[in-house]
Amino acid sequence: MHMEPRLEFVDALATLPNKTIRTFANQQVQPPHDVNKPTASVMPETLNTFLPGVSEEIISDVNLCKLVMHNAATKKFPEQTQLAEWYQYYLSGLNKFGWVNNGGIYKDISISKIGVTMDQIALDLAIGLIGSNAQMLANVGKKAVDAVKGNQQAIPILESEKVLGREGKYDFAPVWVDSSGQANMIINFVSLDARERNTGFLFWKTTRQSTTIKSASSRIYLDNSIFGGVRDSLRKKYLASAEKFILDLPDLDL
C-alpha cells in the first residue's frame, strides 16, 4: 500500500470520545523512564507491558496506535456478536499504520480449574508466540499486574468500557525491541463469559467447574520505514486528546 491511502485512513478514523476517565489532580510526577528497566501502561481494556530496552518514544507510539484503533474498532463494531469483525478491523488498521502481522492463534479455551486468573491465561497464550523472552514476560507481567492493582487511577481506566452482563475483551500485550530496533508486540485478546463478568479483569478468577474463553493472539512488529510516514499525522490528530486515556506506570523492579 502506498503512503497516500495510509494517510487518508488516519484522516478518516473516528476521533476519541469527549469524556473523562482519568483525573490529573494530585498526581505525582514520576522520574523519566529508564530504558534498561521494564514498565507498563494502562488504557481502556488494555495492559501493555514493556520489556527492558523499550524507549519512551516507542512506548508512546505503541500506546497511541493501539488506543486509536481500539476506539475506531469499537465504534464500527460495537455489538458482542461482532468480536471477530472487531478484531480483524483492529489488526487491519494497525497494518495501515505500519504494523506487520507475523502470524496468530485464534481459539476457544476451556478451563476446568477453579481460581485461574486472567493474567495467567494471557501469559500462557503469549508464551506460544514470544519464544525466548517467555520467562522475562512472566516476571514483568506479574509485576505489572501487581502495580495496576495497587494504583487507584489504573483500574477505572482499564475498566472504562465495562458493561455489566456483557462480555469484555481485554488485551494483555508484551512489547519488546528486536535487534533491528523495531518494536515487536503480541496482541493478546481474551473475551470473558458474561456469566463470569461480576468483577474486574485483573481480579477475575474462574469460579465454575468449566469456563470457556475466546482468545485471539497475534505477533506483530512495527515497520519503522512505513510508520515514519504516518506518525506525524497520527500524533497531530490524537496525541493531545489521548493523554486522558493512557496511564504510564512507574518503572518496574524485577
Residue pairs with C-beta under 8 A, 6 or more apart in sequence:
1 96
3 226
3 229
3 230
5 96
6 96
6 97
6 98
6 226
6 229
6 230
7 229
7 230
7 233
9 93
9 96
10 96
10 97
10 230
10 233
10 234
10 237
11 233
11 237
13 68
13 72
13 93
13 237
14 71
14 72
14 75
14 76
15 237
15 238
15 241
16 67
16 68
16 71
16 238
16 241
16 242
16 245
17 71
20 244
21 44
21 156
21 157
21 160
21 244
21 245
22 153
22 156
22 157
22 244
22 245
22 247
23 153
27 153
30 248
30 250
31 250
31 251
32 56
33 39
33 55
33 56
33 59
33 248
33 251
34 251
35 52
35 53
35 54
35 55
35 56
36 52
36 53
37 52
37 251
37 252
37 253
37 254
38 49
38 50
38 51
38 52
38 136
38 140
38 143
38 144
38 251
38 252
38 254
39 49
39 50
39 54
39 59
39 248
39 249
39 250
39 251
39 252
40 47
40 48
40 49
40 50
40 140
40 143
40 144
40 147
40 148
40 249
40 252
41 47
41 48
41 50
41 59
41 63
41 246
41 247
41 248
41 249
42 48
42 148
42 151
42 154
42 157
42 158
42 246
42 247
42 249
43 63
43 66
43 67
43 70
43 157
43 158
43 245
43 246
43 247
44 67
44 70
44 157
44 158
44 160
44 161
44 245
45 70
45 158
45 160
45 161
45 168
45 169
45 170
45 171
45 201
46 66
46 67
46 70
46 158
46 170
46 171
46 173
47 144
47 145
47 148
47 158
47 170
47 171
47 172
47 173
47 202
48 59
48 62
48 63
48 66
48 171
48 173
48 175
49 137
49 140
49 141
49 144
49 172
49 173
49 174
49 175
50 58
50 59
50 62
50 140
50 174
50 175
50 176
51 133
51 136
51 137
51 140
51 174
51 175
51 176
52 136
53 176
53 177
54 175
54 176
54 177
54 183
55 177
58 175
58 177
58 183
59 175
59 248
61 183
61 222
61 227
61 231
62 175
62 183
62 185
62 222
63 242
63 246
63 248
64 234
64 235
64 238
64 239
64 242
65 94
65 97
65 99
65 222
65 234
66 94
66 171
66 173
67 238
67 242
67 245
67 246
68 93
68 234
68 238
68 242
69 89
69 90
69 93
69 94
69 97
70 90
70 171
72 89
72 90
72 93
73 86
73 87
73 89
73 90
73 93
74 86
74 161
76 86
76 89
77 83
77 85
77 86
77 89
80 166
80 167
83 167
83 169
83 191
83 214
86 169
87 189
87 216
90 187
91 101
91 187
91 218
91 220
94 187
94 220
95 101
96 230
97 222
97 226
97 227
97 230
97 234
98 222
98 223
98 224
98 225
98 226
98 227
98 228
98 229
98 230
99 185
99 220
99 221
99 222
99 223
99 227
100 220
100 221
100 222
100 223
101 218
101 219
101 220
102 218
102 219
102 220
102 221
103 129
103 218
103 219
104 129
104 216
104 217
104 218
104 219
105 125
105 128
105 129
105 215
105 216
105 217
105 218
106 215
106 216
106 217
107 215
108 212
108 213
108 214
108 215
109 121
109 190
109 212
109 213
109 214
109 215
110 210
110 211
110 212
111 121
111 206
111 210
111 211
111 212
111 213
112 209
112 210
113 206
114 205
114 206
114 207
114 208
114 209
115 205
115 206
116 205
116 206
116 211
117 202
117 204
117 205
118 170
118 172
118 190
118 192
118 201
118 202
118 204
119 141
119 142
119 145
119 172
119 202
121 190
121 213
121 215
122 141
122 170
122 172
122 188
122 190
123 137
123 138
123 141
123 172
125 188
125 190
125 215
125 217
126 134
126 137
126 172
126 174
126 186
126 188
126 217
127 134
127 137
127 138
128 217
129 186
129 217
129 218
129 219
130 137
130 174
130 186
130 219
133 174
133 176
137 174
139 254
140 174
140 252
140 254
141 172
141 174
143 252
143 253
143 254
144 249
144 252
145 202
147 154
147 249
147 250
147 252
148 154
148 155
148 158
148 202
148 249
149 155
149 202
149 203
151 247
151 249
153 247
154 247
154 249
155 200
155 202
157 245
157 246
157 247
158 170
158 200
158 201
158 202
159 200
159 201
160 245
161 168
162 168
162 197
162 200
164 197
164 198
165 194
165 197
166 194
166 197
167 191
167 192
167 193
167 194
167 197
167 214
168 191
168 192
168 197
168 201
169 189
169 190
169 191
170 189
170 190
170 191
170 192
170 201
171 187
171 188
171 189
172 188
172 190
173 185
173 186
173 187
173 188
174 185
174 186
174 188
175 183
175 184
175 185
176 183
176 184
176 185
177 183
177 184
178 184
178 221
181 224
182 221
182 222
182 223
182 224
183 221
183 222
184 219
184 220
184 221
184 222
185 219
185 220
185 221
185 222
186 217
186 218
186 219
186 220
187 216
187 217
187 218
187 220
188 215
188 217
189 215
189 216
189 217
190 213
190 214
190 215
191 213
191 214
191 215
192 201
192 204
192 213
193 211
193 212
193 213
195 208
196 204
196 206
196 207
196 208
196 211
